[in-house]
Amino acid sequence: MKRIALILLLSSLALAQRQPVGQTIDISGVKPETSKTTVQNARLEPNKLQLETGAGTITVSGYPTWLEAQQFVGSSLSTNARMLPDGIETRLELAQNNRPFLVLGSRTSPNSILIGNWRFGFKITEKTAYINLEPRTVALPLGRGVVVRQGLIIWCVRLAALHLPAPSKPNVSNEAENPRFDWAALRVMTTGQCQN
């Protein structure tokens, strides 16, 4: 128990050293393993979403305002939290009839999965991250919706925040020096639904 508390303390100190740019998304109440359940109740307030399941409540603080109210109750909910050397990476996916319709990520690392085999790349430029969609790469500017197709499915993906590492010492490289990303992806019917 003390070891877990120490790990969480060190993780929060590492995250505090990061410089977030944009609207951060924080997902709390997620257990450190992959979990699947059903949403029994949902409450949406400005910038906050609470999803109640049989296993507890998951809260999304900084819930993006561009996301419209969705049919949360009865949806299947998959969550995953992964401990990294500099903090916790969290992913949440809501689906209906085994078809994901909303995916959120908080402090995800480069090479982490967005949807399917899409992954964040290690390259970032000023306020832009890149998604690797093999064989192509798509720019994801901070705060702007980008239409990405997955076969016939259309996703609107937005980078909500970049967590940039604090300046490092020369010639020192480690996992803590990678950027982290807060993002949201919404399945839409038409490309016009991904307006900025």
Secondary structure, DSSP 8 states (H G I E B T S, - for coil): -HHHHHHHHHHHHHHHTSEEEE---EEES--SS-EEEE--EEEEETTEEEEEETTEEEEEET--TTS-----TT-EEEEEEEEETTEEEEEEEEEETTEEEEEEEEEE-TT-BSSTT-EEEEEEETTEEEEEETTEEEEEEBT-EEEEEETTEEEEEEEEEEEE-----TT---GGGS-EEEEEEEEESSGGGS--
